[in-house]
Amino acid sequence: MDDLDRSILDHLREDARTSFDRIGEAIGLSASAVKRRVDRMKTSGVIRRFTIDVDPALDERGTEAYVELFCRGTVAPGELRRALAGIPEVVDAGTITGEADAIVRIRSRDVPSLEQALERIRLTPNVERTRSAVLLTRLVERG
């Protein structure tokens, strides 16, 4: 990766639908050169996917919470991944350092559907307890 690749990524982060021609004009490359670089970054795994960013409130998923998971004993990350992947309200999850074993981000339609998602998480094998915090106001969000 060089500075041109990083510039291409910056443009794609801003708008993944930006044309290669427009990116090339901005950074001083031809559209075909930009395409070759994007293809190379896709092949090498630098670019994993192209996606859209939907306003959760308009998509009826405006209730968001962070949930810490506390597990019994040692639980393999793959086991947690499989269990959490089956809960559609889970939009992000990872193992963490500290007292909790993992943290999960949930987006749901409303508080009752959030509660239902929490119950499904609590029923996950080896999850001993959870601690939740409902998001009130997003202060910073970066892609």
C-alpha positions as CSV (number, residue, x, y, z in Angstrom):
1,M,0.0,0.0,0.0
2,D,1.2,3.4,-0.9
3,D,-0.1,7.0,-0.6
4,L,-2.2,6.6,-3.8
5,D,-3.8,3.4,-2.4
6,R,-4.6,5.2,0.8
7,S,-6.1,8.1,-1.2
8,I,-8.3,5.7,-3.2
9,L,-9.5,4.1,0.1
10,D,-10.3,7.6,1.5
11,H,-12.5,8.3,-1.5
12,L,-14.2,4.9,-1.4
13,R,-14.8,5.3,2.4
14,E,-16.6,8.6,1.7
15,D,-18.7,7.1,-1.1
16,A,-18.2,3.5,-2.3
17,R,-20.0,4.4,-5.5
18,T,-17.6,7.1,-6.6
19,S,-16.5,6.4,-10.1
20,F,-12.9,5.4,-10.8
21,D,-12.8,8.3,-13.2
22,R,-13.7,10.8,-10.5
23,I,-11.2,9.2,-8.0
24,G,-8.5,9.3,-10.7
25,E,-9.1,13.0,-11.4
26,A,-8.8,13.8,-7.7
27,I,-5.5,11.9,-7.2
28,G,-3.9,12.2,-10.6
29,L,-4.4,8.7,-12.1
30,S,-6.4,7.4,-15.0
31,A,-9.6,5.5,-14.3
32,S,-8.0,2.3,-15.5
33,A,-5.1,2.7,-13.1
34,V,-7.5,3.3,-10.2
35,K,-9.4,0.2,-11.2
36,R,-6.2,-1.9,-11.2
37,R,-5.3,-0.7,-7.8
38,V,-8.8,-1.3,-6.4
39,D,-8.8,-4.8,-7.9
40,R,-5.4,-5.5,-6.4
41,M,-6.6,-4.3,-3.0
42,K,-9.7,-6.5,-3.3
43,T,-7.6,-9.6,-4.2
44,S,-5.1,-9.0,-1.4
45,G,-7.9,-8.5,1.2
46,V,-7.3,-4.8,1.9
47,I,-10.8,-4.1,0.6
48,R,-13.1,-6.8,2.0
49,R,-16.5,-5.6,0.7
50,F,-18.5,-2.7,-0.6
51,T,-21.6,-1.8,1.4
52,I,-24.2,0.8,2.2
53,D,-24.7,2.8,5.3
54,V,-28.4,3.0,6.3
55,D,-29.7,5.4,8.9
56,P,-30.9,2.9,11.6
57,A,-33.8,5.2,12.7
58,L,-35.2,5.2,9.2
59,D,-34.6,1.5,8.8
60,E,-36.6,0.9,12.0
61,R,-33.5,-0.2,13.9
62,G,-33.0,3.0,15.9
63,T,-32.7,1.4,19.4
64,E,-29.1,0.5,20.0
65,A,-27.3,-1.1,23.0
66,Y,-23.9,-2.4,23.9
67,V,-23.9,-5.6,25.8
68,E,-21.1,-7.1,27.8
69,L,-21.0,-10.9,28.0
70,F,-19.7,-12.8,31.0
71,C,-19.1,-16.4,30.2
72,R,-18.7,-19.5,32.4
73,G,-15.2,-21.0,32.0
74,T,-13.3,-20.6,28.8
75,V,-15.4,-20.2,25.6
76,A,-13.8,-20.3,22.2
77,P,-14.4,-17.2,20.1
78,G,-15.7,-19.4,17.3
79,E,-18.4,-20.8,19.5
80,L,-19.6,-17.3,20.5
81,R,-19.4,-16.2,16.9
82,R,-21.7,-19.0,15.8
83,A,-24.2,-18.4,18.5
84,L,-24.3,-14.6,18.0
85,A,-24.5,-14.8,14.2
86,G,-27.9,-16.4,14.6
87,I,-29.3,-13.3,16.3
88,P,-30.2,-10.7,13.6
89,E,-30.1,-7.8,16.0
90,V,-26.4,-8.3,16.6
91,V,-24.6,-6.0,14.3
92,D,-21.1,-6.2,15.8
93,A,-19.4,-8.4,18.4
94,G,-15.9,-9.1,19.6
95,T,-13.9,-10.6,22.5
96,I,-12.4,-8.0,24.8
97,T,-9.9,-7.6,27.6
98,G,-11.1,-6.8,31.1
99,E,-13.8,-8.4,33.3
100,A,-16.2,-9.2,30.5
101,D,-15.4,-11.8,27.9
102,A,-17.1,-10.2,24.9
103,I,-19.0,-7.1,23.8
104,V,-21.9,-7.1,21.5
105,R,-23.6,-4.2,19.7
106,I,-27.3,-4.6,19.1
107,R,-29.7,-2.6,16.9
108,S,-33.4,-3.2,17.2
109,R,-36.7,-1.7,16.4
110,D,-37.7,-0.7,19.9
111,V,-37.1,-1.6,23.6
112,P,-39.3,-4.7,23.6
113,S,-37.4,-6.2,20.6
114,L,-34.1,-5.2,22.3
115,E,-35.2,-7.1,25.3
116,Q,-36.1,-10.2,23.2
117,A,-32.6,-10.1,21.6
118,L,-31.0,-9.8,25.0
119,E,-33.0,-12.9,26.1
120,R,-31.7,-14.9,23.1
121,I,-28.1,-13.8,24.0
122,R,-28.6,-14.8,27.6
123,L,-29.8,-18.3,26.5
124,T,-26.5,-18.7,24.6
125,P,-24.6,-21.7,26.0
126,N,-21.9,-20.7,28.5
127,V,-23.2,-17.1,28.8
128,E,-23.5,-16.6,32.6
129,R,-24.7,-13.0,32.6
130,T,-24.8,-9.8,30.6
131,R,-24.5,-6.1,31.4
132,S,-26.2,-3.7,29.0
133,A,-26.0,0.0,28.2
134,V,-28.6,1.6,25.8
135,L,-27.1,4.2,23.5
136,L,-28.8,7.6,24.0
137,T,-26.9,10.0,21.7
138,R,-24.2,9.0,19.2
139,L,-21.4,11.5,19.6
140,V,-18.9,10.3,17.0
141,E,-19.2,7.7,14.2
142,R,-16.5,6.8,11.7
143,G,-16.7,4.3,9.0
